[in-house]
Amino acid sequence: MNEAGWWARLRPVVAVDVPLLLCIALLLVTGLVTVYSAAADFPGRFAAQLRNIGIALAIMWVAANVPPPRLMRHAPAVYAIGVLMLLAVLVAGVSKKGATRWLYVGFDFQPSEIMKIAMPLMLAWFFHHFGAARRWQNFAVAALLLAIPVGLVMKQPDLGTALLVLAAGFYVIVLAGLPWRALAALAVAGIVAMPLSWPLLHDYQRHRVMTLLHPDADPLGKGFQIKQAGIAIGSGGVSGKGWLEGTQGHLGFLPERSTDFIFSVYAEEFGLAGNIALLVLYFLLIVRGLQITGRAATPFSRLLAGAITMILFTYAFINIGMVSGIFPVVGVPLPFISYGGTALMTLGLGCGMLMAIARESAALARGRLGGLK
């Protein structure tokens, strides 16, 4: 059997986009190396991350084998289930550290993570069916569909996840053709609303904003984490201190060093050169996502692929900006690098959908789109 025939037989089983998978694999290996160092004082965390990666890859493969038309048919049901689970959190949720974000289903499960994918799914379905005319009524309905889960997540409270859900839906609305005048009006309204929203923020959220503006005001208290993260990033220099040689992480100056602040551990050990390599990997990941978006076969696939790609960008941009002291501290992990299960599985699901969309467009080019329905 020649090589082309061998790959033609294997392609339906593998069903992955090789360039996208290569970027993800390199990021996962980088994450494992960094988690091993950052979680040295947490026995079992490295093994748990290996398990999380295995589950996330399995989810990605399953999603890559689900044709986008089938995803579109089930989008409203997925959205409805996600909203119902968010309502269940308000009634019977599990509370930790002053927030109620989890449901106990044999293990603690965070329903808001589902909305990061369910939201763009639903809005892509909506605009595929009703958005061709681009009437303001359609954008108003889309805004309402977006506001419901964002408001429920904000009540938990979980500002970081609420912002990601908001961004996921907003990207679909923009890609669906929201007029630039409307975008400008939203930007002005957002700027005006900033001071008005201050009393609505929780105390810890106000503290985070004040810490961003005045990081030296409480360097041993609320500003400790971000201050130490800056020291870690700066002390890495050009080439870094070397793997397992970072002092800020290993001496306990970074409390969240294996999760939200893992970038500071990575930057200290691998330096500016490592940071550039990591940014290049994210750049290639985003570029591949945009290529898949541009080749998408249907409006639904194009909107969904574009939103997922921009979600990946938003994850990385906010996390690195947060750790670097550009943004307030919010609970946003570094994609494919930070320790954690739920977020990693959500990322795997989203990337699997990207692969399914890439497969759909390739089948269209070969004249076999009907076989994917």
C-alpha positions as a printed Julia matrix, in Angstrom:
373×3 Matrix{Float64}:
   0.0    0.0    0.0
   1.45   3.39  -0.94
   1.77   6.2    1.58
  -1.17   8.17   0.18
  -3.45   5.13   0.42
  -2.27   4.37   3.96
  -3.04   7.92   5.1
  -6.4    7.92   3.33
  -7.41   4.85   5.35
  -6.06   6.24   8.61
  -7.42   9.79   8.24
 -11.06   9.01   9.26
  -9.8    7.28  12.44
  -7.23   9.88  13.44
  -9.42  12.87  12.47
  -6.95  15.44  13.78
  -5.43  18.56  12.31
  -1.69  17.85  12.42
  -0.39  21.47  12.6
  -2.86  22.31  15.37
  -2.07  19.11  17.24
   1.67  19.78  17.0
   1.28  23.24  18.58
  -0.9   21.81  21.34
   1.55  18.95  21.99
   4.51  21.32  22.32
   2.54  23.52  24.72
   1.48  20.5   26.79
   5.07  19.26  27.06
   6.16  22.76  28.11
   3.37  22.8   30.67
   4.34  19.4   32.09
   7.97  20.46  32.47
   6.9   23.65  34.24
   4.3   21.96  36.46
   6.91  19.4   37.55
   9.07  22.27  38.8
   6.3   24.5   40.14
   4.5   21.67  41.97
   7.6   20.13  43.55
   6.09  20.72  47.0
   2.73  19.18  46.01
   3.14  15.39  45.75
   0.87  13.84  43.18
   0.13  17.02  41.25
   2.38  16.1   38.32
   0.73  12.66  38.02
  -2.68  14.33  38.25
  -1.74  16.67  35.42
  -0.72  13.69  33.28
  -4.18  12.24  33.92
  -5.81  15.58  33.08
  -3.91  15.74  29.78
  -4.97  12.21  28.89
  -8.62  13.05  29.5
  -8.34  16.35  27.62
  -6.76  14.63  24.6
  -9.5   11.99  24.63
 -12.16  14.74  24.71
 -10.38  16.52  21.87
 -10.34  13.37  19.73
 -14.04  12.72  20.37
 -14.92  16.33  19.5
 -12.79  16.14  16.35
 -14.96  13.24  15.2
 -18.27  15.07  15.67
 -19.31  16.74  12.38
 -20.09  20.47  12.74
 -23.66  19.99  11.4
 -24.32  17.68  14.34
 -22.8   20.22  16.74
 -25.09  22.87  15.29
 -28.2   20.74  15.8
 -27.42  20.27  19.49
 -26.2   23.81  20.22
 -29.48  25.12  21.77
 -29.73  22.05  24.05
 -26.11  22.44  25.22
 -26.73  26.13  25.96
 -29.95  25.38  27.86
 -28.27  22.67  29.94
 -25.43  25.03  30.76
 -27.81  27.78  31.94
 -29.81  25.29  34.03
 -26.63  24.11  35.72
 -25.65  27.7   36.49
 -29.07  28.17  38.1
 -28.5   24.95  40.07
 -25.22  26.4   41.39
 -27.16  29.32  42.89
 -29.51  26.89  44.66
 -27.31  23.95  45.63
 -23.75  24.93  44.77
 -20.6   24.05  46.69
 -18.85  27.02  48.3
 -15.1   27.43  48.57
 -13.14  30.49  49.7
 -16.23  32.69  49.71
 -17.44  31.73  46.22
 -20.15  29.31  45.1
 -19.05  28.01  41.72
 -19.28  24.21  41.86
 -21.83  21.42  41.76
 -21.08  18.13  43.48
 -21.72  15.25  41.05
 -19.51  12.66  42.71
 -16.77  15.26  42.33
 -16.76  19.05  42.29
 -17.71  20.26  38.81
 -17.68  23.89  37.64
 -20.59  24.44  35.18
 -19.38  27.89  34.18
 -16.56  26.22  32.24
 -19.14  24.68  29.9
 -20.41  28.13  28.96
 -17.03  29.07  27.46
 -17.91  26.63  24.66
 -21.72  26.56  24.9
 -21.92  30.33  24.45
 -20.17  30.55  21.07
 -21.96  27.36  19.99
 -25.35  28.92  20.7
 -24.61  32.28  19.1
 -23.03  30.65  16.05
 -26.23  28.57  15.68
 -28.37  31.68  16.14
 -26.58  33.8   13.53
 -26.39  30.87  11.11
 -30.18  30.66  11.16
 -31.3   34.24  11.81
 -28.37  36.59  11.25
 -28.21  36.84   7.47
 -30.12  40.13   7.44
 -27.91  41.65  10.2
 -30.84  43.52  11.71
 -30.4   45.23  15.06
 -33.1   42.99  16.54
 -30.91  39.94  15.91
 -27.97  41.55  17.69
 -30.27  42.5   20.58
 -31.42  38.88  20.97
 -27.8   37.71  20.8
 -26.87  40.21  23.52
 -29.67  38.85  25.72
 -28.53  35.25  25.17
 -25.04  36.36  26.2
 -26.12  38.43  29.2
 -27.99  35.56  30.94
 -25.01  33.24  31.58
 -22.6   36.14  32.17
 -24.9   37.51  34.87
 -25.27  34.1   36.51
 -21.49  33.58  36.57
 -20.96  37.07  38.01
 -23.28  36.18  40.9
 -21.1   33.23  41.96
 -18.89  35.46  41.96
 -16.33  34.58  39.3
 -15.15  37.65  37.43
 -12.46  35.84  35.43
 -14.77  33.18  33.99
 -17.53  35.76  33.41
 -15.11  37.83  31.33
 -14.12  34.77  29.29
 -17.76  33.8   28.65
 -18.49  37.41  27.72
 -15.51  37.48  25.36
 -16.49  34.16  23.77
 -19.97  35.44  22.93
 -18.78  38.9   21.95
 -16.37  37.48  19.39
 -19.23  35.67  17.66
 -21.34  38.84  17.6
 -18.48  40.84  16.08
 -17.7   38.14  13.49
 -21.4   38.01  12.61
 -21.13  41.55  11.3
 -21.78  43.93  14.2
 -21.42  47.44  12.68
 -18.35  49.42  13.61
 -20.55  52.27  14.83
 -22.12  49.9   17.33
 -18.65  48.73  18.41
 -17.57  52.33  18.96
 -20.72  53.04  20.95
 -20.1   49.97  23.12
 -16.52  51.08  23.74
 -17.65  54.55  24.84
 -20.39  53.04  27.03
 -17.85  50.7   28.63
 -15.5   53.57  29.47
 -18.34  55.61  30.95
 -19.61  52.62  32.95
 -16.26  51.87  34.6
 -16.53  54.4   37.44
 -20.26  53.7   37.81
 -19.64  49.97  38.26
 -17.16  50.45  41.13
 -19.81  50.15  43.91
 -21.11  46.93  42.29
 -17.77  45.14  42.61
 -17.06  42.79  45.51
 -14.45  43.84  48.05
 -11.83  41.4   46.74
 -12.37  42.68  43.19
 -11.86  46.29  44.28
  -8.72  45.24  46.15
  -7.35  43.64  42.99
  -7.91  46.81  40.97
  -6.26  48.93  43.65
  -3.34  46.51  43.84
  -2.85  46.9   40.09
  -2.82  50.7   40.41
  -0.69  50.76  43.59
   1.27  47.48  43.82
   3.6   48.84  46.52
   0.78  49.94  48.84
   0.59  46.53  50.53
   3.62  44.51  49.34
   3.35  41.95  52.16
  -0.43  41.57  51.95
  -2.75  41.91  48.96
   0.1   42.95  46.66
   2.41  40.11  47.68
   1.59  37.67  44.89
   1.83  40.11  41.99
   4.96  41.71  43.47
   6.74  38.38  43.79
   5.61  37.37  40.3
   7.27  40.49  38.89
  10.47  39.71  40.77
  10.45  36.15  39.42
   9.95  37.28  35.8
  12.67  39.92  36.08
  15.19  37.65  37.8
  15.04  35.18  34.92
  17.09  37.49  32.74
  17.77  36.52  29.15
  18.45  32.8   29.5
  16.79  32.01  32.85
  18.1   30.37  35.99
  17.6   26.87  34.62
  14.96  24.2   35.07
  14.25  23.44  38.76
  16.54  26.31  39.76
  13.98  29.07  40.25
  14.15  30.55  43.74
  10.85  32.47  43.88
   8.85  29.34  43.21
  10.88  26.78  45.15
  11.22  28.99  48.23
   7.47  29.52  48.42
   7.19  33.18  47.42
   4.52  32.37  44.79
   1.44  30.8   46.44
  -0.36  30.02  43.14
   2.76  29.03  41.25
   1.4   25.9   39.55
  -1.95  27.36  38.48
  -2.72  30.97  37.55
   0.83  32.26  38.18
   2.75  29.46  36.49
   4.08  31.87  33.88
   6.23  33.55  36.52
   7.84  30.18  37.35
   8.42  29.49  33.66
   9.87  32.98  33.05
  12.25  32.7   36.01
  13.63  29.33  34.92
  13.73  29.85  31.14
  14.17  33.63  30.88
  13.43  35.94  27.98
  14.46  33.3   25.42
  11.92  30.86  26.85
   9.24  33.53  26.94
   9.77  34.3   23.25
   9.59  30.59  22.4
   6.33  30.28  24.33
   4.84  33.33  22.62
   5.84  31.9   19.23
   3.97  28.68  20.05
   0.85  30.63  20.98
   1.22  32.72  17.83
   1.39  29.6   15.65
  -1.62  28.15  17.48
  -3.67  31.3   16.83
  -2.53  31.52  13.21
  -3.61  27.92  12.6
  -6.97  28.64  14.22
  -7.45  31.66  11.96
  -6.55  29.58   8.91
  -9.22  27.05   9.89
 -11.67  29.93  10.39
 -10.95  31.37   6.96
 -11.52  28.0    5.26
 -14.68  27.08   7.2
 -17.43  25.57   5.07
 -20.5   27.25   6.65
 -21.35  30.43   8.57
 -21.83  28.32  11.72
 -18.39  26.76  11.41
 -16.74  30.09  10.61
 -18.27  31.85  13.61
 -17.51  28.97  15.98
 -13.92  28.53  14.78
 -13.24  32.26  14.99
 -14.63  32.48  18.51
 -12.66  29.45  19.76
  -9.46  30.82  18.25
  -9.97  34.18  19.9
 -10.77  32.49  23.21
  -7.35  30.81  23.08
  -5.79  34.22  22.42
  -7.75  35.79  25.28
  -6.68  33.1   27.75
  -2.99  33.63  26.99
  -3.21  37.43  26.71
  -5.04  37.95  30.0
  -2.98  35.44  31.99
   0.41  36.77  30.85
  -0.8   40.35  31.27
  -2.14  39.57  34.74
   1.09  37.93  35.92
   3.13  40.76  34.39
   1.13  43.4   36.28
  -0.7   44.85  33.27
  -4.17  43.58  34.25
  -5.86  42.98  37.61
  -5.57  39.46  38.99
  -8.4   37.25  37.72
  -8.76  33.49  37.71
  -7.61  32.79  34.15
  -5.17  29.89  33.59
  -2.38  29.89  31.02
  -3.73  27.61  28.25
  -2.17  24.12  28.16
   0.44  25.2   30.73
  -1.34  25.76  34.06
  -2.18  22.85  36.32
  -5.88  22.01  36.38
  -8.46  19.65  34.98
 -11.65  21.49  34.05
 -10.02  24.32  32.08
  -7.72  21.89  30.26
 -10.68  19.72  29.25
 -12.57  22.79  28.02
  -9.56  23.76  25.9
  -9.37  20.2   24.55
 -13.05  20.33  23.63
 -12.64  23.64  21.84
  -9.57  22.5   19.9
 -11.36  19.27  18.96
 -14.15  21.38  17.47
 -11.55  23.35  15.52
 -10.23  20.07  14.13
 -13.74  18.97  13.17
 -14.24  22.25  11.31
 -10.89  21.81   9.53
 -11.95  18.3    8.54
 -15.28  19.61   7.25
 -13.62  22.22   5.04
 -11.12  19.63   3.73
 -14.0   17.29   2.88
 -15.75  20.12   1.06
 -12.62  20.71  -1.0
 -12.58  17.01  -1.91
 -16.31  17.08  -2.72
 -17.34  14.8    0.16
 -19.08  17.21   2.53
 -22.27  15.18   2.49
 -20.48  12.31   4.17
 -19.84  14.38   7.31
 -23.48  15.04   8.1
